[in-house]
Amino acid sequence: KISSDDAVYSCPEISALTVYRGAARKPLRLERLPRLVELICYEKRSGLETIQGLQNLTKASLSLSKEYADVSWLRDLPSLWRLQLVGEGQQIQLDGLVDQLPALQWLDLIDLSFSDLSWLHTEHANNLRSLSVTNNPEYLDLEQLIGLPNLRRVALDRVQSLAAVPALKRRLGYLSVEHVAGDDETHADLITVLEPDVDGEPHELYMDIGVPGSSGILDTGREPSGYVWEEILDHLVKHSSPQLIGRYTHNSESDTFSVASHDQAVLRQLIELLTPYARDAAKSKSLVKAAKINA
């Protein structure tokens, strides 16, 4: 905990910034970091609108306090291709978001309330490849996703749909709709294998760190991240399936766990190893403490 983070802004060459909980609560002054490429803000801070104009920013994960009820300030970010917004359950106005972010390909919306998906039907929405919605109390009409040509993945957690998801999956065909929890609280797989865009490239195993097991990591005093989940997986492989060592590569980021392999059978074995801990906070907490994982 610090009283002021003004010193950060005297270093304009900074390219990556993470703002943890408990940092100074002064408004952010992001316009003073023109070379910023990656921004993660766990703390709900004012001043997020100073993100405008960061020409090099490619990835951003932002925690929104209830004062943020629209996204009109997310603009003039020509390189931003991945965006995660985490709210406090507030109603959010998303009109214009995709048009304001022409490079956007990956969008995660967590603890935000909205029911309409028509804001996705704009010219720039054709670039969108992945949409994740977590803990939205509104009913979503997923049929509004039909017609988005490059959308390949939709992940839903604690979200209710106006359309029957199995029927929707059959209609869409090209689209993976997974991790759905409705009234019956049934869940599909937490971990997804994404097909490569180019022949000869590896398949990618993907898991958003918003899985239940991440709360167990948080209980140990560590911040959940893709890197912590990498350490968990490597520990499981080393002690349970050493034949898999060296047969996959890490590709995680702070908010995403990902590994890749040319062998889909390897990825299936990794899913079997990791899923029990992704589903169960008590198991992940116990493992992180026992293995002294400190990533």
C-alpha positions in Angstrom: 0.0 0.0 0.0 1.4 3.4 -1.0 0.0 6.9 -0.5 0.9 8.1 -4.0 1.9 6.5 -7.3 2.8 9.7 -9.0 6.4 8.5 -9.5 5.1 6.0 -12.1 4.1 8.8 -14.4 7.7 10.2 -14.4 8.7 7.0 -16.4 7.0 7.5 -19.8 8.9 4.6 -21.2 6.9 2.1 -19.2 5.2 -0.4 -21.5 3.3 -2.6 -19.0 1.5 -1.5 -15.9 -0.4 -3.6 -13.3 -2.3 -1.7 -10.6 -3.0 -4.1 -7.6 -5.7 -3.7 -4.9 -4.6 -1.5 -2.1 -2.5 0.8 -4.3 -3.0 4.6 -4.0 -6.5 5.7 -4.8 -5.6 8.9 -6.7 -7.1 9.1 -10.2 -5.1 7.4 -12.9 -3.1 9.6 -15.3 -2.6 7.1 -18.1 -2.1 9.8 -20.7 1.4 10.3 -19.2 2.4 6.7 -20.2 2.3 7.0 -24.1 4.2 3.8 -24.7 1.9 1.6 -22.6 1.2 -1.7 -24.4 -0.5 -3.7 -21.6 -2.6 -2.4 -18.7 -4.1 -4.5 -15.9 -6.1 -2.6 -13.2 -7.3 -4.8 -10.3 -8.1 -1.7 -8.2 -11.3 0.2 -9.0 -9.8 3.6 -9.7 -11.1 6.8 -11.2 -9.3 8.2 -14.1 -9.8 5.2 -16.4 -10.9 7.6 -19.1 -7.3 8.9 -19.4 -6.7 5.6 -21.4 -7.9 7.5 -24.5 -5.3 8.1 -27.1 -2.8 5.3 -26.0 -1.8 4.4 -29.6 0.3 1.4 -28.6 -2.0 -0.3 -26.1 -2.9 -3.8 -27.2 -4.3 -5.4 -24.0 -6.3 -4.0 -21.2 -8.1 -5.4 -18.1 -10.1 -2.8 -16.3 -12.0 -2.9 -13.0 -15.0 -0.6 -13.2 -16.6 1.0 -10.2 -20.3 1.7 -10.3 -19.7 5.3 -11.5 -18.8 3.8 -14.9 -22.1 3.1 -16.6 -21.0 3.4 -20.3 -17.9 2.9 -22.4 -17.9 6.1 -24.4 -14.5 6.9 -23.0 -12.9 3.8 -24.6 -11.9 5.3 -27.9 -8.8 6.3 -29.9 -7.1 3.0 -29.1 -6.2 1.7 -32.6 -4.1 -1.2 -31.4 -6.3 -2.6 -28.7 -7.3 -6.1 -29.6 -8.0 -7.6 -26.2 -10.3 -6.1 -23.6 -11.6 -7.3 -20.2 -14.1 -5.2 -18.2 -14.9 -6.2 -14.6 -17.8 -4.3 -13.0 -19.7 -4.4 -9.7 -23.0 -5.6 -11.1 -24.0 -2.2 -12.6 -26.0 -1.7 -15.8 -23.6 -0.9 -18.6 -24.3 0.8 -21.9 -22.1 -0.9 -24.6 -23.4 1.0 -27.7 -20.5 2.1 -29.8 -17.9 -0.1 -28.0 -16.9 -2.1 -31.1 -17.0 0.8 -33.5 -14.7 2.7 -31.2 -12.2 -0.1 -31.0 -11.6 -1.3 -34.6 -8.8 -3.8 -33.7 -10.9 -5.5 -31.0 -10.8 -9.3 -31.3 -11.2 -10.6 -27.8 -13.8 -9.2 -25.3 -14.5 -10.4 -21.7 -17.4 -8.8 -19.7 -17.6 -9.8 -16.0 -20.1 -8.7 -13.4 -21.8 -6.3 -15.7 -25.5 -6.2 -16.5 -26.9 -5.9 -20.0 -29.4 -7.7 -22.1 -29.0 -6.5 -25.7 -26.3 -7.7 -28.0 -27.3 -5.6 -31.0 -24.2 -3.4 -30.3 -22.2 -6.2 -31.8 -23.8 -5.7 -35.3 -21.5 -3.1 -36.6 -18.8 -3.1 -39.3 -15.9 -3.6 -36.9 -17.6 -6.5 -35.1 -16.5 -8.6 -38.0 -13.1 -8.7 -36.4 -14.4 -10.2 -33.1 -13.2 -13.8 -32.5 -14.0 -14.4 -28.8 -16.8 -13.2 -26.5 -16.9 -14.1 -22.8 -19.8 -13.0 -20.4 -19.7 -13.9 -16.7 -22.3 -13.3 -14.0 -24.8 -11.2 -16.0 -28.3 -11.3 -14.4 -30.1 -10.4 -17.6 -31.4 -12.9 -20.2 -29.3 -12.8 -23.4 -30.6 -13.4 -26.8 -27.7 -15.4 -28.2 -29.3 -15.6 -31.6 -28.1 -12.1 -32.1 -24.6 -13.6 -32.5 -25.6 -15.2 -35.7 -24.0 -13.4 -38.6 -20.7 -12.5 -37.0 -18.4 -14.2 -39.5 -15.2 -14.5 -37.4 -16.6 -15.1 -34.0 -15.3 -18.6 -33.0 -15.8 -18.8 -29.2 -18.5 -17.7 -26.8 -18.0 -18.5 -23.1 -20.9 -18.0 -20.7 -20.7 -18.4 -16.9 -23.7 -17.7 -14.7 -25.6 -16.4 -17.7 -29.1 -17.2 -18.8 -30.1 -17.4 -22.4 -33.4 -16.8 -24.2 -32.4 -19.4 -26.7 -31.8 -23.1 -26.1 -28.0 -23.3 -26.2 -27.8 -26.9 -27.7 -30.1 -25.8 -30.6 -28.1 -22.6 -31.0 -24.9 -24.5 -31.2 -26.3 -26.7 -34.0 -27.5 -23.6 -35.9 -24.2 -21.8 -35.6 -22.0 -24.7 -36.4 -18.7 -22.8 -36.7 -19.1 -21.4 -33.1 -18.0 -23.0 -29.8 -20.5 -22.1 -27.1 -19.2 -23.4 -23.8 -19.3 -23.1 -20.0 -23.0 -22.4 -19.7 -24.8 -22.2 -16.4 -28.5 -21.6 -16.5 -31.3 -22.3 -14.1 -30.2 -25.9 -13.6 -26.6 -24.8 -12.9 -25.2 -27.3 -15.3 -21.8 -26.5 -16.7 -19.9 -27.5 -19.8 -16.2 -27.7 -19.9 -14.2 -24.9 -18.3 -11.3 -25.5 -20.6 -11.4 -25.1 -24.4 -9.2 -26.3 -27.2 -9.0 -23.7 -30.0 -8.3 -24.8 -33.6 -5.3 -23.2 -35.2 -6.0 -20.5 -37.8 -3.2 -21.8 -40.1 -2.5 -25.4 -41.0 0.6 -26.7 -39.2 0.2 -24.4 -36.3 -0.4 -26.0 -32.8 -3.8 -26.4 -31.1 -4.2 -24.1 -28.1 -5.7 -25.1 -24.7 -7.4 -22.0 -23.2 -8.9 -21.2 -19.8 -10.1 -17.9 -18.5 -8.8 -17.3 -15.0 -12.4 -16.5 -13.8 -12.9 -20.2 -13.1 -14.1 -21.3 -9.6 -10.6 -22.6 -8.7 -9.1 -19.1 -8.9 -10.9 -18.1 -5.8 -9.0 -20.8 -3.9 -5.7 -19.3 -5.2 -6.9 -15.9 -4.0 -7.5 -17.4 -0.5 -3.8 -18.3 -0.3 -2.9 -14.6 -0.6 -1.8 -14.9 -4.2 -3.3 -13.0 -7.1 -4.8 -15.5 -9.6 -3.2 -15.3 -13.0 -2.4 -17.4 -16.1 1.1 -17.8 -14.8 0.0 -19.3 -11.4 -2.2 -21.8 -13.4 0.9 -22.7 -15.5 2.8 -23.5 -12.3 -0.1 -25.6 -11.1 -0.2 -27.5 -14.4 3.5 -28.1 -14.4 3.4 -29.4 -10.9 0.6 -31.8 -11.8 2.4 -33.0 -14.9 5.7 -33.5 -13.0 4.1 -35.5 -10.2 1.3 -37.3 -12.1 2.1 -37.5 -15.8 5.8 -36.9 -16.3 5.6 -38.4 -19.8 4.0 -35.1 -20.9 7.0 -33.0 -19.9 8.3 -31.1 -22.9 5.3 -31.9 -25.1 3.5 -28.6 -24.7 4.5 -24.9 -24.6 3.3 -22.1 -22.3 1.4 -19.2 -23.8 -0.3 -17.6 -20.8 -0.8 -14.0 -19.8 -1.9 -12.5 -16.6 -5.6 -12.9 -17.3 -5.5 -16.0 -19.4 -4.1 -19.5 -19.0 -3.0 -21.1 -22.3 -0.7 -23.9 -23.5 -0.2 -25.2 -27.0 0.7 -28.5 -28.5 0.6 -30.1 -32.0 -0.7 -33.3 -30.3 -4.4 -33.0 -29.4 -4.1 -36.1 -27.2 -1.6 -34.3 -25.0 -4.0 -31.4 -24.6 -6.8 -33.8 -23.6 -4.6 -35.3 -20.9 -3.7 -31.8 -19.6 -7.5 -31.0 -19.4 -8.1 -34.2 -17.4 -5.3 -33.1 -15.0 -6.3 -29.5 -14.6 -10.1 -29.6 -14.6 -10.6 -30.9 -11.0 -8.7 -27.9 -9.7 -10.3 -25.4 -12.1 -13.7 -26.5 -10.8 -13.0 -26.7 -7.0 -11.6 -23.8 -5.0 -10.8 -26.0 -2.1 -8.6 -28.3 -4.2 -6.7 -25.4 -5.9 -6.1 -23.7 -2.5 -4.8 -26.9 -1.0 -2.5 -27.6 -4.0 -1.1 -24.1 -4.1 -0.3 -24.1 -0.4 1.2 -27.7 -0.4 3.3 -27.1 -3.6 4.3 -23.5 -2.4 3.5 -22.1 -5.8 4.5 -18.4 -5.9 4.2 -17.4 -9.6 
